[in-house]
Amino acid sequence: MIALVHHEFQSSQFSGTKRIKSAQPSGLALIESLYFGAGPQAAQDQLQRLMGPEQSVRPYALCDAGEKSVGMDIVPADEISYESFSPPASWNASYSLQRVRLGDKIKSEFVFHPGEEILIPIRGEIAYHFFWSPGARPPERVLLNPPAGEGTLLRINPQIPHHAWGVKGEAVAWLILRHATNSPVALVMDQGSSSLTLKHWGDTPRVVRDQESSSTIRTPLRRRVTSHDLRKPGAYAMIAWGISELIRDARQKTGLTTTDLARSIGIDPSSMSRLEEAKANVSIEMLSRVCRALRIGMAERMESGSWIFERERVDPKRTGNQHVMSSPKGPHFLHPSLLHLGEGERRAVSFEKGTDPERISSWIVLTGRLLVELQNGIGAKSIILDAGNVLHFREHGNVTLQAMQRSSVAQVVHSHICECKSKAVGQSI
């Protein structure tokens, strides 16, 4: 039988019988076949070509308002629009860079999220209010006085309930956000509560509609709360000290649902959900059981809520590089500085990754016009940057800047190695 089958097969080859061709690979199978046949580089090049320019892994990226990759979304309830200038998707950057426009609607509620938030006003004045207690007295509404305007940089503690609006009309600012998990995220509109949320996915942090990927697991970025909610027993501690977000993040890293965790430690699942949403007081005994199960502690929780903002005024007449922000209390990864150049001034800038292979920097042109010469290793070309352009770097290298007009550039470095001023300054009121 075996010989007969073999003979029939051979006969079909030479008798002119038409053979059925195997299907050509497509989709990811095509990339896989290139990898097996032509090698990793050919597969990588083809994958990038098919996925488009947003997946480019070149060492620099330029964003401006005319590019199609810049996303836009509006939060009608807040009169705030968000325009994304974040690093490319393929970089998996753990921060987002937005140009925000704030209407002059005075807010009565507050938002909060874990992580970091830096604001650089470029037009108009921006008011903030916080709901905060430094200790030894109940929390109360605190206004930023005076408002933040052009020529200032503001670093706020985003886990303290807060909100912002324009003073006497629309205000515009650059907004840099990092989630506490330090993982790639995207800003998403929560249609149910009109609040912004973070999605953890390997995509550019950008503003998208919730229905685009409704099945994605979400971690709230900006959750809303009122002063009435914050005065409920235990609510302020859960929010302003970051306890609810710490527990939520730790649970999600384990891959457990709230129901799984609750049942494993013998508590009601609804109680676990209310704990993470900071909607109910929690007993110390229950908190202890949750912490033991997740292997987390409450150390430095109160200290993390002991400051609300740091403001620095920029000296526009000063030339050179200014490390304008002090190191905040607690871990931080965003390190802002300013670079001022007089008209015609030419300067070489060298930046190194050091011991941080994931270092990324974003250069925001605040004023003026610059000719940027990229040296070998990061593109070897010249780029003209106008006010409103953003240039991202992910590799070490040398750059030469020539100011065609008097120019100011904000530089934000994401790194676990601190590049801020050494003395920590926390704002107390």
C-alpha positions as CSV (number, residue, x, y, z in Angstrom):
1,M,0.0,0.0,0.0
2,I,2.8,2.4,0.8
3,A,4.5,1.7,-2.5
4,L,1.3,2.2,-4.4
5,V,0.6,5.6,-2.8
6,H,4.2,6.7,-3.5
7,H,3.8,5.6,-7.1
8,E,0.6,7.5,-7.6
9,F,2.1,10.6,-6.1
10,Q,5.1,10.4,-8.5
11,S,2.8,9.7,-11.4
12,S,0.8,12.9,-10.7
13,Q,4.0,14.9,-10.7
14,F,5.0,13.8,-14.3
15,S,1.6,13.3,-15.9
16,G,0.7,17.0,-16.1
17,T,-1.8,16.8,-13.3
18,K,-2.2,20.3,-11.8
19,R,-0.8,20.5,-8.2
20,I,-2.6,22.6,-5.6
21,K,-0.4,25.4,-4.5
22,S,-0.1,26.1,-0.9
23,A,-1.6,29.4,0.4
24,Q,0.7,32.3,0.6
25,P,1.3,33.5,4.2
26,S,-0.5,36.7,5.3
27,G,-0.8,38.7,8.4
28,L,1.6,38.0,11.2
29,A,2.4,34.6,9.5
30,L,4.0,36.7,6.6
31,I,6.3,38.4,9.1
32,E,7.0,35.1,10.7
33,S,8.0,33.5,7.4
34,L,10.3,36.5,6.7
35,Y,11.9,36.1,10.0
36,F,12.5,32.4,9.4
37,G,13.7,32.9,5.8
38,A,15.3,36.3,5.4
39,G,16.2,37.1,9.0
40,P,15.1,39.4,11.9
41,Q,15.9,42.7,10.1
42,A,13.9,42.0,7.0
43,A,10.9,40.9,9.2
44,Q,11.3,44.1,11.4
45,D,11.4,46.4,8.3
46,Q,8.3,44.8,6.8
47,L,6.4,44.9,10.0
48,Q,7.1,48.6,10.4
49,R,6.3,49.3,6.8
50,L,2.9,47.6,7.1
51,M,2.0,49.1,10.5
52,G,2.8,52.6,9.4
53,P,5.0,55.5,10.6
54,E,3.7,55.5,14.1
55,Q,5.6,52.2,14.7
56,S,9.0,53.7,13.6
57,V,11.8,52.9,15.9
58,R,14.1,55.7,14.8
59,P,15.9,57.5,17.6
60,Y,14.0,60.7,17.3
61,A,10.4,61.8,16.5
62,L,8.9,65.2,15.5
63,C,5.4,66.2,16.4
64,D,3.5,69.3,15.3
65,A,-0.1,70.3,15.0
66,G,-0.2,69.5,11.3
67,E,0.6,65.8,11.7
68,K,-2.2,63.3,11.3
69,S,-0.8,61.4,14.3
70,V,-1.8,64.1,16.7
71,G,-5.0,63.0,18.4
72,M,-7.6,65.4,19.8
73,D,-10.5,64.9,22.3
74,I,-12.7,67.2,24.3
75,V,-14.3,66.8,27.7
76,P,-17.5,68.9,27.4
77,A,-18.3,68.8,31.1
78,D,-14.9,70.4,31.9
79,E,-14.5,72.6,28.9
80,I,-11.1,71.1,28.3
81,S,-9.6,69.7,25.1
82,Y,-6.6,67.5,24.9
83,E,-4.2,67.4,21.9
84,S,-1.6,64.6,22.0
85,F,2.1,65.2,21.2
86,S,3.3,62.1,22.9
87,P,6.3,59.9,21.9
88,P,5.7,57.3,19.1
89,A,3.7,54.1,19.9
90,S,6.7,51.8,19.4
91,W,8.6,53.5,22.2
92,N,6.2,52.4,24.8
93,A,6.7,55.6,26.7
94,S,5.1,55.6,30.2
95,Y,4.2,59.3,30.0
96,S,1.9,61.4,27.8
97,L,2.4,64.9,26.5
98,Q,-0.7,66.9,25.8
99,R,-1.4,70.5,24.7
100,V,-4.5,71.4,26.7
101,R,-7.1,74.2,26.3
102,L,-9.0,75.0,29.4
103,G,-12.3,77.0,29.4
104,D,-13.1,79.4,32.1
105,K,-15.8,77.3,33.8
106,I,-15.0,77.3,37.5
107,K,-15.0,73.8,38.9
108,S,-16.9,72.7,41.9
109,E,-15.6,69.1,41.9
110,F,-12.2,67.5,42.0
111,V,-10.2,64.9,40.1
112,F,-7.3,62.7,41.2
113,H,-4.9,60.1,39.9
114,P,-1.7,58.5,40.9
115,G,1.7,59.4,39.4
116,E,3.0,62.8,38.3
117,E,1.7,65.9,36.6
118,I,3.6,68.9,35.2
119,L,2.0,72.0,33.7
120,I,3.6,74.6,31.5
121,P,1.2,77.5,30.7
122,I,1.8,79.2,27.4
123,R,-1.3,81.4,27.1
124,G,-3.6,83.0,29.6
125,E,-3.7,82.1,33.3
126,I,-4.8,78.8,34.9
127,A,-6.5,78.5,38.2
128,Y,-6.3,75.4,40.4
129,H,-8.1,74.3,43.4
130,F,-7.2,71.5,45.8
131,F,-9.0,69.7,48.6
132,W,-6.2,69.2,51.1
133,S,-5.0,69.0,54.7
134,P,-1.4,69.3,55.8
135,G,-2.4,67.6,59.1
136,A,-3.5,69.0,62.4
137,R,-6.7,70.3,60.8
138,P,-9.5,69.0,58.5
139,P,-9.1,69.2,54.7
140,E,-10.5,72.3,53.0
141,R,-10.6,73.8,49.5
142,V,-7.3,75.6,48.7
143,L,-6.8,77.9,45.7
144,L,-3.6,78.3,43.8
145,N,-2.8,82.0,44.4
146,P,-1.8,83.6,42.2
147,P,-2.9,81.5,39.2
148,A,-0.3,79.9,37.0
149,G,0.6,81.9,33.9
150,E,3.1,82.1,31.2
151,G,6.6,82.1,32.6
152,T,5.9,79.6,35.3
153,L,6.2,75.8,35.6
154,L,3.9,73.9,38.0
155,R,4.4,70.4,39.4
156,I,1.4,69.2,41.3
157,N,0.7,66.2,43.5
158,P,-2.1,64.6,41.4
159,Q,-3.3,62.2,44.1
160,I,-4.5,65.2,46.0
161,P,-8.0,66.0,44.7
162,H,-7.7,69.0,42.3
163,H,-9.0,70.6,39.2
164,A,-8.1,73.4,36.8
165,W,-9.8,76.1,34.6
166,G,-8.9,79.2,32.7
167,V,-9.0,82.6,34.3
168,K,-11.0,85.2,32.4
169,G,-11.2,83.2,29.2
170,E,-9.4,80.2,27.6
171,A,-6.0,79.2,28.7
172,V,-3.5,77.0,27.0
173,A,-0.7,74.8,28.5
174,W,1.5,71.9,28.0
175,L,0.6,69.0,30.3
176,I,2.9,66.0,31.0
177,L,1.3,63.1,32.8
178,R,2.9,59.8,34.1
179,H,0.9,57.0,35.7
180,A,2.2,55.6,39.0
181,T,2.7,52.1,37.5
182,N,5.3,53.6,35.1
183,S,3.9,51.5,32.3
184,P,2.7,52.4,28.7
185,V,-0.7,53.9,29.0
186,A,-3.3,55.8,26.9
187,L,-5.8,58.5,28.0
188,V,-9.4,57.4,27.5
189,M,-12.7,59.1,27.9
190,D,-15.0,57.2,30.4
191,Q,-18.4,57.7,28.8
192,G,-20.2,56.8,32.0
193,S,-18.7,59.5,34.2
194,S,-17.1,61.9,31.7
195,S,-13.8,61.3,33.4
196,L,-10.5,60.5,31.9
197,T,-9.0,57.0,32.4
198,L,-5.8,55.3,31.6
199,K,-5.6,52.2,29.5
200,H,-2.5,50.0,29.8
201,W,-1.6,48.9,26.3
202,G,1.4,49.1,24.1
203,D,0.2,52.2,22.3
204,T,1.0,55.9,22.2
205,P,-0.5,57.7,25.2
206,R,-3.2,59.5,23.3
207,V,-6.8,60.5,23.8
208,V,-9.3,58.0,22.2
209,R,-12.9,57.1,22.6
210,D,-13.9,54.5,25.1
211,Q,-15.9,52.5,22.5
212,E,-12.7,52.0,20.4
213,S,-11.5,49.2,22.8
214,S,-14.2,48.7,25.4
215,S,-12.9,45.3,26.4
216,T,-9.5,46.7,27.6
217,I,-8.9,46.6,31.3
218,R,-8.9,50.1,32.6
219,T,-7.2,51.9,35.5
220,P,-8.7,55.3,36.3
221,L,-6.5,58.3,35.6
222,R,-8.8,61.1,36.5
223,R,-11.6,60.0,38.8
224,R,-14.1,62.6,39.9
225,V,-15.0,63.3,43.5
226,T,-16.9,66.1,45.3
227,S,-16.0,67.8,48.6
228,H,-19.1,66.0,50.1
229,D,-17.6,62.7,49.1
230,L,-14.2,63.6,50.5
231,R,-15.7,64.4,53.9
232,K,-17.1,60.9,54.4
233,P,-15.1,59.0,57.0
234,G,-12.0,57.4,55.6
235,A,-12.5,58.8,52.0
236,Y,-9.8,61.5,52.2
237,A,-7.2,59.1,53.5
238,M,-8.0,56.5,50.8
239,I,-7.7,59.1,48.1
240,A,-5.1,61.7,49.1
241,W,-2.7,59.2,50.7
242,G,-3.0,57.0,47.6
243,I,-4.2,53.9,49.4
244,S,-7.0,52.9,47.1
245,E,-4.8,53.3,44.0
246,L,-1.9,51.4,45.6
247,I,-4.2,48.5,46.4
248,R,-5.8,48.5,42.9
249,D,-2.4,48.6,41.2
250,A,-1.0,45.8,43.4
251,R,-4.0,43.6,42.7
252,Q,-3.9,44.1,39.0
253,K,-0.2,43.1,38.9
254,T,-1.1,39.8,40.4
255,G,-3.8,39.2,37.7
256,L,-6.5,38.8,40.3
257,T,-10.0,40.2,40.0
258,T,-11.5,41.9,43.0
259,T,-13.7,38.9,43.5
260,D,-10.8,36.5,43.4
261,L,-8.8,38.5,46.0
262,A,-11.8,39.1,48.2
263,R,-12.7,35.3,48.3
264,S,-9.1,34.4,48.9
265,I,-8.9,36.4,52.1
266,G,-12.5,35.8,53.2
267,I,-14.2,39.2,52.7
268,D,-17.2,40.3,50.7
269,P,-16.3,41.1,47.0
270,S,-18.5,44.2,47.1
271,S,-16.5,45.5,50.1
272,M,-13.3,45.0,48.1
273,S,-14.7,47.0,45.2
274,R,-15.7,49.8,47.5
275,L,-12.3,49.8,49.0
276,E,-10.6,50.4,45.6
277,E,-13.2,53.0,44.7
278,A,-12.7,54.8,48.0
279,K,-16.4,54.7,48.5
280,A,-16.5,53.2,52.0
281,N,-14.6,53.4,55.3
282,V,-12.4,50.3,55.8
283,S,-11.5,48.6,59.0
284,I,-7.8,48.3,59.9
285,E,-8.2,44.6,60.2
286,M,-9.6,44.4,56.6
287,L,-6.8,46.7,55.3
288,S,-4.2,44.5,57.0
289,R,-5.6,41.4,55.4
290,V,-5.6,43.0,52.0
291,C,-2.0,44.3,52.4
292,R,-0.7,40.9,53.6
293,A,-2.3,39.1,50.6
294,L,-0.8,41.6,48.1
295,R,2.5,42.0,50.0
296,I,2.3,45.8,50.2
297,G,2.8,48.2,53.1
298,M,1.4,51.5,54.2
299,A,4.8,53.1,54.8
300,E,5.1,56.7,53.7
301,R,1.5,56.9,52.7
302,M,0.8,60.1,54.8
303,E,4.1,61.7,53.6
304,S,3.1,61.2,50.0
305,G,0.0,63.4,50.7
306,S,1.9,66.1,52.6
307,W,2.5,68.4,49.6
308,I,0.2,69.8,46.9
309,F,2.3,71.7,44.4
310,E,5.6,73.2,43.5
311,R,5.8,76.4,41.4
312,E,8.8,77.9,39.8
313,R,9.0,81.1,37.9
314,V,11.1,81.2,34.8
315,D,13.6,84.0,34.2
316,P,13.2,84.8,30.4
317,K,16.3,86.9,30.4
318,R,18.6,84.2,31.6
319,T,20.5,82.2,29.0
320,G,21.7,78.6,29.3
321,N,20.0,75.6,30.9
322,Q,17.8,76.0,34.0
323,H,16.9,73.0,36.2
324,V,13.9,74.8,37.4
325,M,12.1,72.1,39.5
326,S,13.1,70.6,42.8
327,S,12.8,66.9,43.5
328,P,9.4,66.2,44.9
329,K,8.8,64.0,47.9
330,G,8.7,60.3,46.9
331,P,9.7,58.5,43.7
332,H,9.5,60.5,40.5
333,F,10.5,60.0,36.9
334,L,9.8,63.3,35.2
335,H,12.6,65.9,35.3
336,P,11.9,69.3,33.7
337,S,14.4,71.9,32.7
338,L,14.5,75.0,30.4
339,L,17.0,76.1,27.8
340,H,17.2,79.7,26.6
341,L,19.1,80.9,23.5
342,G,19.6,84.4,22.2
343,E,19.1,85.2,18.6
344,G,21.9,83.7,16.5
345,E,23.3,81.8,19.4
346,R,24.7,78.4,18.6
347,R,25.1,75.6,21.1
348,A,26.0,71.9,21.2
349,V,24.0,69.7,23.4
350,S,25.0,66.2,24.4
351,F,22.8,63.8,26.2
352,E,23.6,60.4,27.5
353,K,21.4,57.5,28.7
354,G,23.9,56.8,31.5
355,T,22.7,53.8,33.4
356,D,19.1,54.2,32.4
357,P,18.5,52.4,29.0
358,E,14.8,53.5,29.0
359,R,15.6,57.2,29.2
360,I,13.4,59.4,26.9
361,S,13.4,63.1,26.6
362,S,10.9,65.5,25.0
363,W,11.8,69.0,23.9
364,I,8.9,71.5,23.7
365,V,9.6,74.7,21.8
366,L,7.8,77.4,23.9
367,T,9.0,80.5,21.9
368,G,11.1,81.4,18.9
369,R,12.6,79.3,16.1
370,L,15.4,76.9,16.1
371,L,17.6,75.0,13.6
372,V,18.4,71.6,15.1
373,E,21.3,69.6,13.6
374,L,21.1,65.9,14.4
375,Q,24.5,64.3,14.4
376,N,25.5,60.8,13.3
377,G,23.7,58.1,15.3
378,I,20.4,59.9,15.7
379,G,19.5,60.8,12.1
380,A,22.2,63.1,10.7
381,K,19.8,65.7,9.4
382,S,18.7,69.2,10.1
383,I,15.2,70.2,11.3
384,I,13.6,73.6,11.8
385,L,11.5,73.8,14.9
386,D,8.9,76.5,15.5
387,A,7.0,77.4,18.7
388,G,4.5,74.5,19.3
389,N,6.8,71.8,17.9
390,V,7.8,68.8,20.0
391,L,10.9,66.7,19.4
392,H,11.4,63.4,21.2
393,F,14.7,61.6,21.7
394,R,15.3,58.0,22.8
395,E,19.0,57.5,22.1
396,H,22.1,59.2,23.4
397,G,23.9,61.5,21.0
398,N,24.9,65.1,20.1
399,V,22.6,67.9,18.8
400,T,23.6,71.4,17.7
401,L,21.0,74.1,18.2
402,Q,21.1,77.5,16.4
403,A,18.5,80.1,17.4
404,M,17.0,81.8,14.4
405,Q,15.1,83.9,16.9
406,R,15.4,84.3,20.7
407,S,14.1,80.9,21.8
408,S,13.0,79.0,24.9
409,V,12.8,75.2,25.0
410,A,11.3,73.1,27.8
411,Q,13.0,69.7,28.2
412,V,11.3,66.9,30.1
413,V,13.4,63.8,30.8
414,H,11.8,60.5,31.8
415,S,14.4,58.6,33.8
416,H,14.7,56.8,37.1
417,I,17.9,58.9,37.6
418,C,16.9,62.3,39.0
419,E,17.9,65.3,37.0
420,C,16.0,67.9,39.1
421,K,17.4,70.4,41.6
422,S,18.6,68.5,44.7
423,K,16.7,70.3,47.4
424,A,13.1,69.1,47.8
425,V,10.5,71.8,48.2
426,G,7.0,71.0,49.2
427,Q,4.3,73.7,49.2
428,S,2.6,74.1,52.5
429,I,-0.3,76.5,53.2
